[in-house]
Amino acid sequence: MKKIILIPLVILTIILIIGLIVNQIPKEEELYTVIMKNNQGEEIGTVQLTDTQAGVLMNLQLKQLTANGEHAFHVHETANCLPLNSFTNAGGHYNPMQKTHGMKHPDGQHAGDMPNLRPDENGELNTTIMNLNVALFNETEDAARSPLFDEDGSALVIHMNADDHMSQPSGAAGTRVACGEIKR
């Protein structure tokens, strides 16, 4: 008798778990893809952004980075990846709350500060990063999360060197080697 009751209960539990998992997968219209380009204007991959209750989930699929290297990865303040040789129109790090730079700094961190990227031996990287300090849109209820889709958009920038997460104003990250625009 217990087996007769247990089997439907297990099946119902599995169905509920699958339903919860499927419900957590974002709808296609809730995903935003940023195309990353190098200093020659060549596409080197994508970063797929998903707004979550905790922050913005970033799924990175990149190539042509320094093999076994380490690169700083930041959100910059303006959606403008020109000129190609420097991406300087992207502005500085995204920092609407006027904080100090650095994930290790006691007074930090900028909203755009994120962990360093570590490509494999082929210069490729497939990873996911969660930025808890940003949201995609202004509709967030959390005032501590700054919107990436503000008036002038934002940019994702990869730097030549690693970010030391302490030096001001940008962690000694070096030149900008890739950029992708976040704009509507």
C-alpha positions in Angstrom: 0.0 0.0 0.0 2.9 2.4 0.8 4.5 1.8 -2.6 1.2 2.7 -4.3 1.1 6.1 -2.5 4.9 6.7 -2.7 5.2 6.3 -6.5 2.6 9.1 -7.4 4.1 11.3 -4.7 7.6 10.9 -6.2 6.3 11.6 -9.7 4.4 14.7 -8.5 7.6 15.9 -6.7 9.7 15.5 -9.9 7.1 17.3 -12.0 7.0 20.2 -9.5 10.9 20.4 -9.5 11.0 20.5 -13.3 8.3 23.2 -13.3 10.3 25.3 -10.9 13.5 24.9 -13.0 11.7 25.8 -16.3 10.0 28.8 -14.6 13.5 30.1 -13.7 14.8 30.0 -17.3 14.5 33.6 -18.7 12.2 34.2 -21.6 14.0 35.1 -24.9 12.8 38.7 -24.7 14.4 39.0 -21.2 17.9 38.2 -22.5 20.1 40.9 -24.0 23.2 40.0 -26.0 26.2 42.3 -26.1 28.6 41.8 -29.0 32.2 42.2 -28.0 34.7 43.6 -30.5 38.5 44.0 -30.4 40.5 47.0 -31.4 40.3 46.0 -35.1 36.5 45.9 -34.9 36.4 42.1 -35.2 33.8 40.2 -33.2 35.4 38.2 -30.4 32.3 36.8 -28.8 29.2 37.7 -26.8 28.0 38.4 -23.3 24.4 37.5 -22.6 22.8 39.6 -19.9 19.9 38.5 -17.8 18.3 40.6 -15.1 17.7 38.6 -11.9 16.4 39.6 -8.4 20.0 39.6 -7.2 21.7 41.4 -10.0 22.7 41.0 -13.7 23.8 37.5 -14.7 26.4 37.7 -17.5 27.2 34.6 -19.6 30.5 35.2 -21.4 31.5 33.3 -24.5 34.7 34.9 -25.8 37.8 34.1 -27.9 41.0 35.7 -29.1 42.0 36.8 -25.6 45.5 36.3 -24.2 46.1 32.6 -23.8 46.4 31.7 -20.1 46.3 35.4 -19.4 44.3 37.5 -17.0 42.2 40.5 -18.0 40.2 43.1 -16.1 36.5 43.2 -17.0 34.4 46.2 -16.1 31.2 48.0 -16.9 32.0 51.5 -18.3 29.7 54.5 -18.2 28.7 55.1 -21.8 27.5 52.8 -24.7 30.1 54.0 -27.2 33.0 51.7 -28.3 34.8 54.3 -30.4 37.5 54.9 -31.4 38.5 51.3 -32.0 42.1 51.8 -31.0 41.2 52.9 -27.4 37.5 52.7 -26.8 37.9 55.9 -24.8 34.3 57.1 -25.6 33.0 54.4 -23.3 34.2 56.7 -20.5 35.4 55.6 -17.0 34.1 52.8 -14.9 30.4 52.8 -14.2 30.2 54.4 -10.8 26.8 56.2 -10.3 27.1 55.8 -6.5 30.5 57.6 -6.4 32.3 54.8 -4.6 36.0 54.0 -4.5 37.4 51.5 -7.1 38.2 47.9 -6.2 36.5 44.8 -5.1 39.1 44.5 -2.3 39.0 48.1 -1.3 37.3 48.8 2.1 35.5 51.8 0.6 34.7 50.2 -2.8 33.4 49.2 -5.1 32.3 50.8 -8.4 29.1 49.3 -9.7 31.1 48.3 -12.8 33.9 46.4 -10.9 33.9 42.7 -11.7 36.2 39.7 -11.3 39.1 39.3 -13.7 38.7 37.0 -16.7 41.1 34.0 -17.1 41.0 32.6 -20.6 42.2 29.0 -21.3 45.3 28.0 -23.3 43.5 28.9 -26.5 42.5 32.4 -25.4 38.9 31.3 -25.1 36.6 31.8 -22.1 33.1 30.5 -21.4 32.0 31.5 -17.9 29.2 33.2 -16.0 29.6 36.3 -13.7 26.9 37.9 -11.5 27.2 41.6 -10.9 25.1 42.4 -7.8 25.5 46.2 -8.1 23.6 46.6 -11.4 20.2 46.0 -13.0 19.3 46.1 -16.7 16.5 48.7 -16.3 15.4 51.5 -14.0 12.4 49.4 -12.8 14.5 47.8 -10.0 13.1 48.1 -6.5 16.6 48.0 -5.1 18.0 51.5 -5.1 21.5 50.1 -4.5 21.5 48.6 -8.0 22.3 51.0 -10.8 20.6 50.5 -14.3 22.8 49.6 -17.3 20.1 50.9 -19.7 20.3 54.5 -18.5 20.1 57.5 -20.8 23.4 56.9 -22.5 23.7 53.2 -22.0 26.8 51.4 -20.7 29.7 49.4 -22.1 31.4 46.2 -21.2 35.2 46.6 -21.5 38.0 44.1 -21.3 41.5 45.4 -20.4 44.9 44.1 -21.3 46.0 43.4 -17.7 44.4 42.1 -14.6 42.6 44.5 -12.2 44.4 44.6 -8.8 41.1 45.7 -7.2 42.7 48.3 -5.1 44.6 50.9 -7.2 42.7 54.1 -8.1 41.0 54.9 -10.3 40.9 51.7 -12.3 43.0 49.0 -10.8 46.1 49.3 -13.0 44.2 47.4 -15.6 46.0 48.8 -18.6 44.7 49.5 -22.1 41.2 48.5 -23.4 41.4 45.6 -25.7 37.7 44.8 -26.3 34.4 46.6 -25.9 30.6 45.9 -26.3 27.8 48.4 -26.1 24.8 48.0 -23.8 22.1 50.2 -25.3 18.5 50.0 -26.3 
